[in-house]
């Protein structure tokens, strides 16, 4: 009888004592759940503006677009985690070549960067095709603008201010290049990466196309900066304010 009581007591103690293996498993499960929740929140935050830009009213369509964007972001993030170190080095090489005014080296770096992004082109093309199957062309444009934080419009509007004498044909070429930059930026998740791609196309516009058109881009930028400075001075000059002269910024 004593043996039975002893065994029962020991069994009770074993059940009451914490199980290290079970505790470790629960901790690991909790960490995994927290990580998954954090990742989901990151995805939702990233695609929120893109979804909002579409103003979808059909719940079924909205759900499909949501899932497409979430899957796209997850895949892009994984791709960049593997390739960003190489891209950072190549962009660094590009910047150094530009500072040294070594066009050949700069172009070589851009070719290498394009080579890295080429690996993701099949995913890019499928993503665009999937978008086209769910959205109208206008909605696709809106989503691309939202993804690239409206860089096409912002940059284009600034170009029209700096280069006010552009012809309609020249404006069309500028817009075409900016939209090409936007298309490539679809393969980016970080804003600095998008900005780097837009910089590539702005160089193409100003140092290739404008030069061929006889447009002196550096001088135009200097003139624009001087005009901005003069306009700002006119706003803060009491004598000018009371002279009846209308500042250029009011035109």
C-alpha positions in Angstrom: 0.0 0.0 0.0 2.9 2.3 0.9 4.4 1.6 -2.5 1.2 2.5 -4.2 0.9 5.8 -2.3 4.6 6.7 -3.1 4.1 6.0 -6.8 0.9 8.1 -6.9 2.7 10.9 -5.1 5.7 10.9 -7.5 3.4 10.8 -10.5 1.6 13.9 -9.1 4.8 15.7 -8.6 5.9 15.0 -12.1 2.7 16.3 -13.6 2.9 19.4 -11.5 6.5 20.1 -12.3 7.2 22.3 -15.4 8.1 20.5 -18.5 11.2 22.1 -20.1 10.5 20.7 -23.5 6.9 21.8 -23.4 7.9 25.3 -22.2 10.5 25.6 -25.0 8.0 24.5 -27.6 5.4 27.0 -26.4 8.0 29.8 -26.4 9.0 28.9 -29.9 5.4 28.8 -31.1 4.7 32.2 -29.6 7.8 33.7 -31.2 6.8 32.2 -34.6 3.3 33.6 -34.2 4.6 37.0 -33.3 7.0 37.0 -36.3 4.2 36.0 -38.6 1.9 38.7 -37.3 4.6 41.3 -37.7 5.3 40.2 -41.3 1.6 40.3 -42.1 1.3 43.8 -40.6 4.3 44.9 -42.8 2.7 43.5 -45.9 -0.6 45.2 -45.1 1.1 48.5 -44.5 3.0 48.3 -47.7 0.0 47.6 -50.0 -2.5 49.8 -48.2 -1.9 52.9 -50.3 -1.9 50.9 -53.5 -5.2 49.4 -52.7 -6.6 52.7 -51.6 -5.6 54.3 -55.0 -7.9 51.8 -56.8 -11.1 52.7 -54.9 -12.5 49.3 -55.5 -16.2 48.7 -54.5 -16.5 45.0 -55.4 -15.5 43.0 -52.4 -14.5 39.9 -54.5 -12.3 42.0 -56.8 -10.8 43.8 -53.9 -9.9 40.5 -52.2 -8.3 39.2 -55.3 -6.2 42.3 -55.8 -5.2 42.4 -52.2 -4.0 38.8 -52.4 -2.1 39.5 -55.6 -0.3 42.5 -54.1 0.4 40.7 -50.8 2.0 37.8 -52.7 3.9 40.1 -54.9 5.3 42.1 -52.0 6.3 38.9 -50.1 8.1 37.6 -53.2 9.9 40.9 -53.9 11.0 41.2 -50.3 12.5 37.8 -50.4 14.3 38.5 -53.7 15.7 41.8 -52.4 17.0 40.1 -49.3 19.1 37.9 -51.5 20.2 40.5 -54.1 20.3 43.9 -52.3 23.9 43.5 -51.1 25.0 43.1 -54.7 22.8 45.9 -55.9 24.1 48.2 -53.2 27.7 47.6 -54.4 26.8 48.2 -58.0 24.9 51.4 -57.3 28.0 52.5 -55.3 30.2 51.8 -58.3 27.8 53.8 -60.5 27.9 56.8 -58.1 31.7 56.7 -58.0 31.9 56.6 -61.7 29.6 59.5 -62.0 31.6 61.6 -59.6 34.8 60.7 -61.6 32.9 61.7 -64.8 33.7 58.2 -66.1 30.7 57.6 -68.4 32.0 54.2 -69.6 32.3 52.9 -66.0 28.9 54.3 -65.1 27.2 52.7 -68.0 28.9 49.4 -67.2 27.6 49.6 -63.7 24.1 50.2 -65.0 24.3 47.2 -67.3 25.3 45.1 -64.4 22.4 46.4 -62.3 20.0 45.6 -65.2 21.5 42.2 -65.4 20.6 41.6 -61.7 17.1 42.8 -62.2 16.7 40.6 -65.3 16.4 37.6 -63.1 13.1 38.9 -61.8 11.6 39.9 -65.1 9.4 36.7 -65.5 7.8 37.5 -62.1 7.4 41.2 -63.2 5.7 40.2 -66.5 3.3 37.8 -64.7 2.4 40.4 -62.1 1.6 43.0 -64.7 -0.5 40.4 -66.7 -2.3 39.4 -63.5 -3.1 43.1 -62.8 -4.4 43.6 -66.3 -6.8 40.6 -65.8 -8.3 42.2 -62.7 -8.2 45.9 -63.3 -8.8 48.5 -66.0 -5.8 50.2 -67.7 -6.6 53.4 -65.8 -6.6 51.4 -62.5 -3.3 49.8 -63.4 -1.8 53.3 -64.0 -3.1 54.5 -60.7 -1.6 51.5 -58.9 1.8 52.0 -60.5 1.7 55.6 -59.5 0.8 54.7 -55.9 3.6 52.1 -55.8 6.2 54.7 -57.0 4.8 57.4 -54.7 3.7 59.5 -57.7 7.2 60.1 -58.9 6.2 60.4 -62.5 3.8 63.3 -62.0 6.1 65.0 -59.4 9.2 64.8 -61.6 7.3 65.7 -64.8 5.8 68.8 -63.3 9.3 69.9 -62.1 10.6 69.4 -65.6 7.9 71.6 -67.0 9.0 74.4 -64.6 12.7 74.1 -65.3 12.3 73.6 -69.0 9.2 75.7 -69.9 9.9 75.8 -73.6 9.7 72.1 -74.2 7.6 71.2 -77.3 4.8 68.7 -77.1 7.0 66.1 -78.7 9.8 66.7 -76.2 7.3 66.5 -73.3 6.1 63.2 -74.6 9.6 61.8 -74.7 10.2 63.0 -71.1 7.0 61.4 -69.9 7.8 58.1 -71.7 11.1 57.9 -70.0 9.6 58.6 -66.6 7.0 55.9 -67.1 9.8 53.5 -68.0 11.5 54.3 -64.7 8.1 53.7 -62.9 7.8 50.3 -64.6 11.2 49.3 -63.4 10.4 50.6 -59.9 7.7 47.9 -59.7 10.5 45.6 -58.9 11.5 47.6 -55.8 10.2 47.6 -52.3 12.4 50.5 -50.9 12.0 54.1 -51.9 15.8 54.7 -52.3 15.9 51.9 -54.9 13.0 53.5 -56.8 14.8 56.9 -56.7 18.0 55.4 -58.0 16.1 54.0 -61.0 14.4 57.3 -61.7 17.8 59.0 -61.5 19.0 56.6 -64.2 16.3 57.8 -66.5 16.7 61.5 -65.6 20.3 61.2 -66.7 19.1 59.6 -69.9 16.7 62.5 -70.5 19.0 65.3 -69.7 22.4 64.0 -70.8 21.3 62.2 -73.9 17.9 63.3 -75.2 18.2 67.0 -74.2 21.7 67.2 -75.5 20.6 65.8 -78.8 17.8 68.4 -78.8 20.2 71.3 -78.2 18.9 71.9 -74.7 21.4 73.0 -72.1 20.1 71.2 -69.0 22.8 72.4 -66.5 22.2 76.1 -67.6 18.4 75.7 -67.4 18.8 74.4 -63.8 21.0 77.3 -62.9 18.5 79.7 -64.3 15.6 78.1 -62.5 17.5 78.1 -59.2 18.3 81.8 -59.7 14.7 82.6 -60.5 13.5 80.7 -57.4 16.0 82.7 -55.3 14.9 86.0 -56.8 11.2 85.1 -56.2 11.9 84.2 -52.6 13.7 87.5 -52.1 10.8 89.4 -53.6 8.4 87.8 -51.2 10.5 88.9 -48.2 11.5 92.4 -49.5 9.1 95.0 -48.0 10.1 97.6 -50.6 9.2 95.2 -53.4 6.0 94.3 -51.7 4.9 97.9 -51.7 6.3 98.9 -55.1 3.4 97.5 -57.1 5.6 94.9 -58.8 4.0 91.5 -59.0 6.3 88.6 -58.1 7.0 86.1 -60.8 5.6 83.3 -58.6 2.1 84.8 -59.0 2.0 84.1 -62.8 
